Structures are given as structure tokens and as C-alpha cells.
Amino acid sequence: MPDEPTPVSADLPDSPIRLSGTDHITLIGSNEADTVAFYRDLLGMALVLRQPNLDQPEVTHLFFDTGDGRILTFFVSDDRESDPRPQRTGLGAVHHLAFSVEPERFVETKAAFDEADHHYNEFDRGAFHSIYTRDHNGLVLEFATDKFHIPDDRRAEVLATAQRVRVEAGADYVDDEHMEAALEELGLDVDPYDLPEAPTGAGYDR
């Protein structure tokens, strides 16, 4: 008999450690020029700190603000060439990074990629709407925007409720109707954003 699926809930688990959020994520980058050109000059992340890697001083450590004070950092070295080929993933590897885009800036974000002649795919993911692309080293990046107005402090509650509604409806994936039902059940306004139509297909054409 198969094991029961792990329950989904916005309630904090009974665990011995309590975290306060994500501080930073560090990736192995190529060189400083290409990394700055993509993450600062195209994506608009401020370069807020540069110093030697404390564990490997011949390597430079770059710190970028992703937009809300949370930091993405890279270990880079000028003797490394960028490699845009798709990365091979495996256990313990990074599948992709996802960043938030304000719904009002979603269309201009697409336009900026178009202007830079930088390939991307766009999907309606049900619970949110996303652009997918790769950086200069083949890492898949997602730029996600909300389809409905959701207060930041209620996000986990809304998603967990939409999950329950989806399961009760026998649907495979969360869709607009489940998000709307969750918002209504929680006493929140159902306030959809005006976003472009996009396919609901799965995956990024690697």
C-alpha cells in the first residue's frame, strides 16, 4: 500500500529550528564582466558588495540585491569563460532560481528581453505567471508574477488553501478557479491582474 502523501499546510511545523527567511544564495559564476553584464545591467540587480572569497582569496565574491534586500552572490574569476549551454542537473544541483516581478512590470520585462535579443519562454502556471530563460552560464531562471493580488503575509495561507481546493476538486494542478476559491474562503478580495495570455505547457525548452 503506498504511503500517504505529506500533508500540505501553512501552519509552522513542530521542528526544533525556526528560520526567519532566505539570507543569500551563492552560485559558482564565470567571470566578473559577464556576471555583472547579465545580473546588474540586464536584470537590474544592484552590485552591493565585492570582496575576495574568504575561503579562496584568489576568487572574487560578488553580492547582488535581488530587489527586496535578499542577496544573490557569485564566486567569479577572470580566467573562467562563460558557457551558455544548458546545465546538466542531478541530485543536489540547482534546477532553477525564481525571482519576483511586479505584475505591472511584467510586459516591460518581456520587452527588455526582446530588446536584448535574449530568448525566453512564457507560461501560465496556474498559481502564477512566469517567464523562463537562461543566464550566460546556462542556469535556468524564472521570473514569476502573481495572477491575483495576494498580501505578502497571507501568501502561504492562500497557496495551502488553493492546494486543498484543488485536491477536493480532483484537479492535477492549481488553476485560477482554485486560487479564486481560496481567496474568497479566506475573506480576501479576488483582484486579478491584467496579464497577457500564455500557454499552460510545462517545461522550458532547454
Number of C-alpha atoms within 10 A of each C-alpha: 3 4 5 6 6 6 7 11 14 13 9 7 9 7 6 5 6 9 5 5 7 8 9 14 12 13 14 12 22 20 19 18 12 19 20 18 13 14 19 16 13 14 15 15 18 17 18 11 11 13 12 14 15 10 7 10 10 11 18 20 23 24 22 22 19 20 14 7 11 14 20 18 21 22 21 23 17 12 10 11 13 16 14 12 13 15 16 10 11 8 6 6 9 13 13 13 13 13 13 15 18 12 20 12 11 22 12 11 18 18 12 14 15 12 9 10 9 13 11 16 15 22 20 22 19 17 23 16 23 24 22 20 20 21 18 19 18 16 21 19 19 22 19 23 22 19 21 19 15 19 10 8 8 13 13 15 18 24 21 18 22 25 22 17 18 20 14 9 10 9 12 8 13 19 17 17 14 24 25 19 18 23 23 13 13 12 9 16 13 15 12 14 13 11 15 11 10 14 10 12 10 9 10 16 9 10
